[in-house]
């Protein structure tokens, strides 16, 4: 657990994804946040080897109330946030 970065005494970790929409000309902004995800320590990896924290993104298009994955080259991405 020390490798994951839990603070002493913590029993859970909360992850929140957000997008900051910032207007540099007018110095105005809007922050869009997804619902947070709370994880218990036993849901984290057990240490089989190198742990790689990743963030994936996929864009969808709503058509008649259904969501469809956009499969264009720029519509799916992944980033490595940290290696432990």
Gaussian input, Z-matrix of N, CA and C with variables (Angstrom, degrees):
# hf/3-21g

backbone

0 1
 N
 C     1     B1
 C     2     B2     1     A1
 N     3     B3     2     A2     1     D1
 C     4     B4     3     A3     2     D2
 C     5     B5     4     A4     3     D3
 N     6     B6     5     A5     4     D4
 C     7     B7     6     A6     5     D5
 C     8     B8     7     A7     6     D6
 N     9     B9     8     A8     7     D7
 C    10    B10     9     A9     8     D8
 C    11    B11    10    A10     9     D9
 N    12    B12    11    A11    10    D10
 C    13    B13    12    A12    11    D11
 C    14    B14    13    A13    12    D12
 N    15    B15    14    A14    13    D13
 C    16    B16    15    A15    14    D14
 C    17    B17    16    A16    15    D15
 N    18    B18    17    A17    16    D16
 C    19    B19    18    A18    17    D17
 C    20    B20    19    A19    18    D18
 N    21    B21    20    A20    19    D19
 C    22    B22    21    A21    20    D20
 C    23    B23    22    A22    21    D21
 N    24    B24    23    A23    22    D22
 C    25    B25    24    A24    23    D23
 C    26    B26    25    A25    24    D24
 N    27    B27    26    A26    25    D25
 C    28    B28    27    A27    26    D26
 C    29    B29    28    A28    27    D27
 N    30    B30    29    A29    28    D28
 C    31    B31    30    A30    29    D29
 C    32    B32    31    A31    30    D30
 N    33    B33    32    A32    31    D31
 C    34    B34    33    A33    32    D32
 C    35    B35    34    A34    33    D33
 N    36    B36    35    A35    34    D34
 C    37    B37    36    A36    35    D35
 C    38    B38    37    A37    36    D36
 N    39    B39    38    A38    37    D37
 C    40    B40    39    A39    38    D38
 C    41    B41    40    A40    39    D39
 N    42    B42    41    A41    40    D40
 C    43    B43    42    A42    41    D41
 C    44    B44    43    A43    42    D42
 N    45    B45    44    A44    43    D43
 C    46    B46    45    A45    44    D44
 C    47    B47    46    A46    45    D45
 N    48    B48    47    A47    46    D46
 C    49    B49    48    A48    47    D47
 C    50    B50    49    A49    48    D48
 N    51    B51    50    A50    49    D49
 C    52    B52    51    A51    50    D50
 C    53    B53    52    A52    51    D51
 N    54    B54    53    A53    52    D52
 C    55    B55    54    A54    53    D53
 C    56    B56    55    A55    54    D54
 N    57    B57    56    A56    55    D55
 C    58    B58    57    A57    56    D56
 C    59    B59    58    A58    57    D57
 N    60    B60    59    A59    58    D58
 C    61    B61    60    A60    59    D59
 C    62    B62    61    A61    60    D60
 N    63    B63    62    A62    61    D61
 C    64    B64    63    A63    62    D62
 C    65    B65    64    A64    63    D63
 N    66    B66    65    A65    64    D64
 C    67    B67    66    A66    65    D65
 C    68    B68    67    A67    66    D66
 N    69    B69    68    A68    67    D67
 C    70    B70    69    A69    68    D68
 C    71    B71    70    A70    69    D69
 N    72    B72    71    A71    70    D70
 C    73    B73    72    A72    71    D71
 C    74    B74    73    A73    72    D72
 N    75    B75    74    A74    73    D73
 C    76    B76    75    A75    74    D74
 C    77    B77    76    A76    75    D75
 N    78    B78    77    A77    76    D76
 C    79    B79    78    A78    77    D77
 C    80    B80    79    A79    78    D78
 N    81    B81    80    A80    79    D79
 C    82    B82    81    A81    80    D80
 C    83    B83    82    A82    81    D81
 N    84    B84    83    A83    82    D82
 C    85    B85    84    A84    83    D83
 C    86    B86    85    A85    84    D84
 N    87    B87    86    A86    85    D85
 C    88    B88    87    A87    86    D86
 C    89    B89    88    A88    87    D87
 N    90    B90    89    A89    88    D88
 C    91    B91    90    A90    89    D89
 C    92    B92    91    A91    90    D90
 N    93    B93    92    A92    91    D91
 C    94    B94    93    A93    92    D92
 C    95    B95    94    A94    93    D93
 N    96    B96    95    A95    94    D94
 C    97    B97    96    A96    95    D95
 C    98    B98    97    A97    96    D96
 N    99    B99    98    A98    97    D97
 C   100   B100    99    A99    98    D98
 C   101   B101   100   A100    99    D99
 N   102   B102   101   A101   100   D100
 C   103   B103   102   A102   101   D101
 C   104   B104   103   A103   102   D102
 N   105   B105   104   A104   103   D103
 C   106   B106   105   A105   104   D104
 C   107   B107   106   A106   105   D105
 N   108   B108   107   A107   106   D106
 C   109   B109   108   A108   107   D107
 C   110   B110   109   A109   108   D108
 N   111   B111   110   A110   109   D109
 C   112   B112   111   A111   110   D110
 C   113   B113   112   A112   111   D111
 N   114   B114   113   A113   112   D112
 C   115   B115   114   A114   113   D113
 C   116   B116   115   A115   114   D114
 N   117   B117   116   A116   115   D115
 C   118   B118   117   A117   116   D116
 C   119   B119   118   A118   117   D117
 N   120   B120   119   A119   118   D118
 C   121   B121   120   A120   119   D119
 C   122   B122   121   A121   120   D120
 N   123   B123   122   A122   121   D121
 C   124   B124   123   A123   122   D122
 C   125   B125   124   A124   123   D123
 N   126   B126   125   A125   124   D124
 C   127   B127   126   A126   125   D125
 C   128   B128   127   A127   126   D126
 N   129   B129   128   A128   127   D127
 C   130   B130   129   A129   128   D128
 C   131   B131   130   A130   129   D129
 N   132   B132   131   A131   130   D130
 C   133   B133   132   A132   131   D131
 C   134   B134   133   A133   132   D132
 N   135   B135   134   A134   133   D133
 C   136   B136   135   A135   134   D134
 C   137   B137   136   A136   135   D135
 N   138   B138   137   A137   136   D136
 C   139   B139   138   A138   137   D137
 C   140   B140   139   A139   138   D138
 N   141   B141   140   A140   139   D139
 C   142   B142   141   A141   140   D140
 C   143   B143   142   A142   141   D141
 N   144   B144   143   A143   142   D142
 C   145   B145   144   A144   143   D143
 C   146   B146   145   A145   144   D144
 N   147   B147   146   A146   145   D145
 C   148   B148   147   A147   146   D146
 C   149   B149   148   A148   147   D147
 N   150   B150   149   A149   148   D148
 C   151   B151   150   A150   149   D149
 C   152   B152   151   A151   150   D150
 N   153   B153   152   A152   151   D151
 C   154   B154   153   A153   152   D152
 C   155   B155   154   A154   153   D153
 N   156   B156   155   A155   154   D154
 C   157   B157   156   A156   155   D155
 C   158   B158   157   A157   156   D156
 N   159   B159   158   A158   157   D157
 C   160   B160   159   A159   158   D158
 C   161   B161   160   A160   159   D159
 N   162   B162   161   A161   160   D160
 C   163   B163   162   A162   161   D161
 C   164   B164   163   A163   162   D162
 N   165   B165   164   A164   163   D163
 C   166   B166   165   A165   164   D164
 C   167   B167   166   A166   165   D165
 N   168   B168   167   A167   166   D166
 C   169   B169   168   A168   167   D167
 C   170   B170   169   A169   168   D168
 N   171   B171   170   A170   169   D169
 C   172   B172   171   A171   170   D170
 C   173   B173   172   A172   171   D171
 N   174   B174   173   A173   172   D172
 C   175   B175   174   A174   173   D173
 C   176   B176   175   A175   174   D174
 N   177   B177   176   A176   175   D175
 C   178   B178   177   A177   176   D176
 C   179   B179   178   A178   177   D177
 N   180   B180   179   A179   178   D178
 C   181   B181   180   A180   179   D179
 C   182   B182   181   A181   180   D180
 N   183   B183   182   A182   181   D181
 C   184   B184   183   A183   182   D182
 C   185   B185   184   A184   183   D183
 N   186   B186   185   A185   184   D184
 C   187   B187   186   A186   185   D185
 C   188   B188   187   A187   186   D186
 N   189   B189   188   A188   187   D187
 C   190   B190   189   A189   188   D188
 C   191   B191   190   A190   189   D189
 N   192   B192   191   A191   190   D190
 C   193   B193   192   A192   191   D191
 C   194   B194   193   A193   192   D192
 N   195   B195   194   A194   193   D193
 C   196   B196   195   A195   194   D194
 C   197   B197   196   A196   195   D195
 N   198   B198   197   A197   196   D196
 C   199   B199   198   A198   197   D197
 C   200   B200   199   A199   198   D198
 N   201   B201   200   A200   199   D199
 C   202   B202   201   A201   200   D200
 C   203   B203   202   A202   201   D201
 N   204   B204   203   A203   202   D202
 C   205   B205   204   A204   203   D203
 C   206   B206   205   A205   204   D204
 N   207   B207   206   A206   205   D205
 C   208   B208   207   A207   206   D206
 C   209   B209   208   A208   207   D207
 N   210   B210   209   A209   208   D208
 C   211   B211   210   A210   209   D209
 C   212   B212   211   A211   210   D210
 N   213   B213   212   A212   211   D211
 C   214   B214   213   A213   212   D212
 C   215   B215   214   A214   213   D213
 N   216   B216   215   A215   214   D214
 C   217   B217   216   A216   215   D215
 C   218   B218   217   A217   216   D216
 N   219   B219   218   A218   217   D217
 C   220   B220   219   A219   218   D218
 C   221   B221   220   A220   219   D219
 N   222   B222   221   A221   220   D220
 C   223   B223   222   A222   221   D221
 C   224   B224   223   A223   222   D222
 N   225   B225   224   A224   223   D223
 C   226   B226   225   A225   224   D224
 C   227   B227   226   A226   225   D225
 N   228   B228   227   A227   226   D226
 C   229   B229   228   A228   227   D227
 C   230   B230   229   A229   228   D228
 N   231   B231   230   A230   229   D229
 C   232   B232   231   A231   230   D230
 C   233   B233   232   A232   231   D231
 N   234   B234   233   A233   232   D232
 C   235   B235   234   A234   233   D233
 C   236   B236   235   A235   234   D234
 N   237   B237   236   A236   235   D235
 C   238   B238   237   A237   236   D236
 C   239   B239   238   A238   237   D237
 N   240   B240   239   A239   238   D238
 C   241   B241   240   A240   239   D239
 C   242   B242   241   A241   240   D240
 N   243   B243   242   A242   241   D241
 C   244   B244   243   A243   242   D242
 C   245   B245   244   A244   243   D243
 N   246   B246   245   A245   244   D244
 C   247   B247   246   A246   245   D245
 C   248   B248   247   A247   246   D246
 N   249   B249   248   A248   247   D247
 C   250   B250   249   A249   248   D248
 C   251   B251   250   A250   249   D249

   B1=1.4498
   B2=1.5182
   B3=1.3264
   B4=1.4633
   B5=1.5229
   B6=1.3362
   B7=1.4610
   B8=1.5213
   B9=1.3351
   B10=1.4644
   B11=1.5179
   B12=1.3250
   B13=1.4561
   B14=1.5043
   B15=1.3325
   B16=1.4547
   B17=1.5240
   B18=1.3117
   B19=1.4562
   B20=1.5219
   B21=1.3193
   B22=1.4572
   B23=1.5219
   B24=1.3293
   B25=1.4545
   B26=1.5101
   B27=1.3325
   B28=1.4722
   B29=1.5208
   B30=1.3198
   B31=1.4640
   B32=1.5218
   B33=1.3167
   B34=1.4625
   B35=1.5286
   B36=1.3221
   B37=1.4650
   B38=1.5211
   B39=1.3249
   B40=1.4585
   B41=1.5186
   B42=1.3277
   B43=1.4573
   B44=1.5194
   B45=1.3198
   B46=1.4620
   B47=1.5163
   B48=1.3200
   B49=1.4643
   B50=1.5167
   B51=1.3075
   B52=1.4505
   B53=1.5154
   B54=1.3146
   B55=1.4669
   B56=1.5222
   B57=1.3264
   B58=1.4550
   B59=1.5219
   B60=1.3188
   B61=1.4649
   B62=1.5287
   B63=1.3482
   B64=1.4629
   B65=1.5208
   B66=1.3213
   B67=1.4628
   B68=1.5272
   B69=1.3353
   B70=1.4636
   B71=1.5274
   B72=1.3272
   B73=1.4615
   B74=1.5279
   B75=1.3289
   B76=1.4654
   B77=1.5092
   B78=1.3393
   B79=1.4644
   B80=1.5320
   B81=1.3278
   B82=1.4553
   B83=1.5239
   B84=1.3222
   B85=1.4584
   B86=1.5273
   B87=1.3130
   B88=1.4555
   B89=1.5213
   B90=1.3078
   B91=1.4589
   B92=1.5217
   B93=1.3156
   B94=1.4588
   B95=1.5281
   B96=1.3283
   B97=1.4558
   B98=1.5220
   B99=1.3161
   B100=1.4552
   B101=1.5159
   B102=1.3135
   B103=1.4666
   B104=1.5233
   B105=1.3251
   B106=1.4625
   B107=1.5227
   B108=1.3300
   B109=1.4534
   B110=1.5243
   B111=1.3315
   B112=1.4590
   B113=1.5257
   B114=1.3354
   B115=1.4588
   B116=1.5208
   B117=1.3275
   B118=1.4598
   B119=1.5205
   B120=1.3288
   B121=1.4683
   B122=1.5280
   B123=1.3370
   B124=1.4612
   B125=1.5175
   B126=1.3485
   B127=1.4546
   B128=1.5265
   B129=1.3309
   B130=1.4594
   B131=1.5283
   B132=1.3243
   B133=1.4631
   B134=1.5165
   B135=1.3374
   B136=1.4604
   B137=1.5192
   B138=1.3026
   B139=1.4549
   B140=1.5090
   B141=1.3229
   B142=1.4617
   B143=1.5224
   B144=1.3136
   B145=1.4644
   B146=1.5129
   B147=1.3286
   B148=1.4612
   B149=1.5207
   B150=1.3134
   B151=1.4572
   B152=1.5228
   B153=1.3248
   B154=1.4599
   B155=1.5208
   B156=1.3343
   B157=1.4563
   B158=1.5214
   B159=1.3270
   B160=1.4551
   B161=1.5272
   B162=1.3090
   B163=1.4584
   B164=1.5135
   B165=1.2993
   B166=1.4604
   B167=1.5153
   B168=1.3140
   B169=1.4647
   B170=1.5247
   B171=1.3101
   B172=1.4633
   B173=1.5193
   B174=1.3146
   B175=1.4598
   B176=1.5226
   B177=1.3264
   B178=1.4546
   B179=1.5223
   B180=1.3256
   B181=1.4594
   B182=1.5207
   B183=1.3306
   B184=1.4554
   B185=1.5218
   B186=1.3194
   B187=1.4630
   B188=1.5259
   B189=1.3142
   B190=1.4668
   B191=1.5262
   B192=1.3230
   B193=1.4468
   B194=1.5219
   B195=1.3280
   B196=1.4660
   B197=1.5218
   B198=1.3439
   B199=1.4612
   B200=1.5268
   B201=1.3197
   B202=1.4637
   B203=1.5205
   B204=1.3285
   B205=1.4618
   B206=1.5210
   B207=1.3341
   B208=1.4596
   B209=1.5246
   B210=1.3044
   B211=1.4579
   B212=1.5235
   B213=1.3226
   B214=1.4578
   B215=1.5257
   B216=1.3059
   B217=1.4706
   B218=1.5253
   B219=1.3274
   B220=1.4591
   B221=1.5256
   B222=1.3263
   B223=1.4623
   B224=1.5270
   B225=1.3123
   B226=1.4629
   B227=1.5202
   B228=1.3312
   B229=1.4608
   B230=1.5039
   B231=1.3051
   B232=1.4589
   B233=1.5219
   B234=1.3206
   B235=1.4621
   B236=1.5136
   B237=1.3137
   B238=1.4628
   B239=1.5237
   B240=1.3367
   B241=1.4506
   B242=1.5084
   B243=1.3398
   B244=1.4568
   B245=1.5086
   B246=1.3265
   B247=1.4533
   B248=1.5170
   B249=1.3335
   B250=1.4671
   B251=1.5027
   A1=111.82
   A2=117.81
   A3=120.52
   A4=110.56
   A5=117.51
   A6=120.83
   A7=112.11
   A8=117.18
   A9=121.21
   A10=110.72
   A11=117.41
   A12=120.53
   A13=114.02
   A14=118.56
   A15=120.83
   A16=109.78
   A17=116.22
   A18=122.35
   A19=107.57
   A20=117.47
   A21=121.66
   A22=110.29
   A23=116.95
   A24=122.32
   A25=114.49
   A26=118.35
   A27=121.36
   A28=110.11
   A29=115.93
   A30=121.00
   A31=112.26
   A32=118.00
   A33=122.74
   A34=109.08
   A35=115.56
   A36=121.57
   A37=108.14
   A38=116.99
   A39=121.67
   A40=109.01
   A41=116.04
   A42=122.33
   A43=108.63
   A44=116.09
   A45=121.26
   A46=108.72
   A47=115.99
   A48=121.77
   A49=108.01
   A50=115.99
   A51=119.65
   A52=112.41
   A53=114.48
   A54=121.89
   A55=107.26
   A56=116.09
   A57=121.71
   A58=108.50
   A59=116.46
   A60=123.48
   A61=106.10
   A62=116.91
   A63=121.18
   A64=110.76
   A65=115.74
   A66=122.94
   A67=107.42
   A68=116.71
   A69=120.80
   A70=112.47
   A71=117.41
   A72=119.86
   A73=111.55
   A74=116.54
   A75=120.80
   A76=114.25
   A77=116.64
   A78=123.03
   A79=111.77
   A80=115.22
   A81=122.00
   A82=108.20
   A83=116.90
   A84=118.64
   A85=111.13
   A86=114.70
   A87=122.51
   A88=106.81
   A89=117.11
   A90=122.24
   A91=109.14
   A92=116.65
   A93=123.17
   A94=107.79
   A95=116.73
   A96=121.03
   A97=111.40
   A98=115.48
   A99=120.92
   A100=108.71
   A101=115.74
   A102=119.58
   A103=108.67
   A104=117.50
   A105=119.73
   A106=111.97
   A107=115.75
   A108=122.56
   A109=106.87
   A110=116.21
   A111=121.14
   A112=108.41
   A113=116.46
   A114=122.21
   A115=110.48
   A116=115.08
   A117=121.10
   A118=107.93
   A119=117.86
   A120=120.42
   A121=114.03
   A122=118.37
   A123=119.30
   A124=113.25
   A125=118.30
   A126=120.59
   A127=111.72
   A128=117.01
   A129=121.36
   A130=110.14
   A131=118.05
   A132=121.02
   A133=112.61
   A134=115.13
   A135=119.48
   A136=113.22
   A137=119.41
   A138=121.19
   A139=114.22
   A140=117.66
   A141=121.57
   A142=111.90
   A143=116.35
   A144=121.34
   A145=109.20
   A146=116.47
   A147=121.13
   A148=109.63
   A149=116.48
   A150=121.30
   A151=108.41
   A152=116.06
   A153=122.58
   A154=107.87
   A155=116.64
   A156=121.57
   A157=108.31
   A158=116.77
   A159=121.27
   A160=110.25
   A161=115.57
   A162=123.02
   A163=107.22
   A164=116.37
   A165=120.58
   A166=110.37
   A167=114.98
   A168=120.31
   A169=108.35
   A170=114.37
   A171=120.68
   A172=106.93
   A173=117.14
   A174=121.70
   A175=110.29
   A176=114.77
   A177=122.12
   A178=109.47
   A179=114.87
   A180=120.90
   A181=107.42
   A182=115.89
   A183=119.91
   A184=109.62
   A185=115.68
   A186=122.12
   A187=107.32
   A188=116.39
   A189=122.47
   A190=112.53
   A191=116.96
   A192=122.13
   A193=115.71
   A194=118.55
   A195=122.14
   A196=109.46
   A197=116.93
   A198=121.86
   A199=109.96
   A200=115.59
   A201=122.23
   A202=109.31
   A203=116.09
   A204=121.34
   A205=109.16
   A206=116.39
   A207=121.03
   A208=107.27
   A209=117.19
   A210=121.17
   A211=113.25
   A212=116.95
   A213=120.28
   A214=109.91
   A215=116.43
   A216=122.43
   A217=112.48
   A218=118.42
   A219=121.91
   A220=112.99
   A221=119.17
   A222=120.05
   A223=113.95
   A224=118.40
   A225=122.27
   A226=107.73
   A227=116.61
   A228=118.57
   A229=111.55
   A230=114.81
   A231=121.65
   A232=107.84
   A233=116.29
   A234=120.93
   A235=108.89
   A236=116.08
   A237=121.92
   A238=106.86
   A239=116.19
   A240=120.89
   A241=112.98
   A242=116.06
   A243=119.61
   A244=110.09
   A245=116.56
   A246=122.48
   A247=107.08
   A248=114.64
   A249=120.43
   A250=109.22
   D1=-28.90
   D2=-179.40
   D3=-62.73
   D4=-34.32
   D5=-179.76
   D6=-68.35
   D7=-29.77
   D8=-179.19
   D9=-72.78
   D10=-28.76
   D11=177.01
   D12=100.62
   D13=24.37
   D14=176.14
   D15=-66.75
   D16=139.56
   D17=175.10
   D18=-75.67
   D19=143.68
   D20=179.36
   D21=-53.05
   D22=130.48
   D23=179.54
   D24=90.41
   D25=-12.73
   D26=179.99
   D27=-72.95
   D28=142.73
   D29=177.63
   D30=-112.88
   D31=-14.53
   D32=-178.86
   D33=-144.07
   D34=164.62
   D35=173.47
   D36=-129.86
   D37=139.66
   D38=178.89
   D39=-110.71
   D40=132.12
   D41=176.75
   D42=-112.34
   D43=132.43
   D44=178.36
   D45=-131.51
   D46=133.06
   D47=176.84
   D48=-107.41
   D49=136.65
   D50=179.10
   D51=-146.03
   D52=160.58
   D53=175.61
   D54=-126.08
   D55=123.63
   D56=177.00
   D57=-95.33
   D58=117.92
   D59=178.35
   D60=-98.24
   D61=106.51
   D62=-171.48
   D63=-119.52
   D64=130.03
   D65=175.90
   D66=-99.16
   D67=103.45
   D68=-177.00
   D69=-69.84
   D70=-26.42
   D71=179.20
   D72=-73.16
   D73=-47.46
   D74=-177.78
   D75=-95.52
   D76=-2.72
   D77=-178.55
   D78=54.91
   D79=40.24
   D80=177.27
   D81=-111.49
   D82=154.61
   D83=-179.07
   D84=-150.73
   D85=162.75
   D86=173.30
   D87=-144.62
   D88=132.04
   D89=-178.76
   D90=-108.13
   D91=123.21
   D92=-179.99
   D93=-108.76
   D94=118.51
   D95=-177.03
   D96=-116.49
   D97=138.85
   D98=173.02
   D99=-80.83
   D100=163.72
   D101=175.99
   D102=-62.42
   D103=134.36
   D104=-179.41
   D105=-67.46
   D106=153.14
   D107=176.10
   D108=-115.73
   D109=125.33
   D110=-179.44
   D111=-105.42
   D112=127.49
   D113=-178.79
   D114=-116.04
   D115=140.66
   D116=172.36
   D117=-88.87
   D118=155.52
   D119=-178.56
   D120=-56.15
   D121=-33.08
   D122=-177.88
   D123=-74.56
   D124=-5.56
   D125=175.72
   D126=-92.03
   D127=-5.12
   D128=-179.52
   D129=-85.60
   D130=161.16
   D131=-178.43
   D132=-56.39
   D133=150.07
   D134=-177.10
   D135=-92.49
   D136=1.63
   D137=175.23
   D138=91.03
   D139=46.80
   D140=177.29
   D141=-73.13
   D142=-20.44
   D143=-178.05
   D144=176.16
   D145=-145.40
   D146=178.84
   D147=-67.38
   D148=130.41
   D149=178.42
   D150=-101.86
   D151=125.49
   D152=-177.43
   D153=-115.59
   D154=116.84
   D155=178.13
   D156=-86.54
   D157=124.00
   D158=-176.32
   D159=-126.60
   D160=156.18
   D161=174.37
   D162=-126.91
   D163=124.06
   D164=179.34
   D165=-107.79
   D166=153.15
   D167=177.34
   D168=-139.30
   D169=138.56
   D170=178.80
   D171=-143.19
   D172=136.14
   D173=-179.45
   D174=-100.16
   D175=145.41
   D176=-179.35
   D177=-125.07
   D178=160.74
   D179=173.40
   D180=-126.93
   D181=131.06
   D182=178.39
   D183=-88.76
   D184=127.12
   D185=176.99
   D186=-133.00
   D187=117.99
   D188=179.99
   D189=52.37
   D190=40.98
   D191=176.35
   D192=82.96
   D193=-2.83
   D194=178.42
   D195=-109.32
   D196=144.75
   D197=178.95
   D198=-96.26
   D199=131.95
   D200=178.36
   D201=-121.87
   D202=133.71
   D203=178.95
   D204=-68.11
   D205=132.56
   D206=173.11
   D207=-85.66
   D208=122.39
   D209=-176.16
   D210=-101.17
   D211=20.19
   D212=177.05
   D213=-67.87
   D214=159.68
   D215=-177.17
   D216=-54.97
   D217=-38.81
   D218=-175.76
   D219=-93.31
   D220=6.50
   D221=-172.90
   D222=-98.84
   D223=-1.11
   D224=178.23
   D225=-133.71
   D226=134.80
   D227=179.49
   D228=-150.49
   D229=164.85
   D230=177.67
   D231=-147.90
   D232=144.05
   D233=177.59
   D234=-134.76
   D235=141.25
   D236=174.94
   D237=-87.70
   D238=121.66
   D239=-178.63
   D240=-91.47
   D241=-36.78
   D242=-176.80
   D243=-166.51
   D244=145.00
   D245=172.72
   D246=-114.56
   D247=132.55
   D248=-178.56
   D249=-111.97

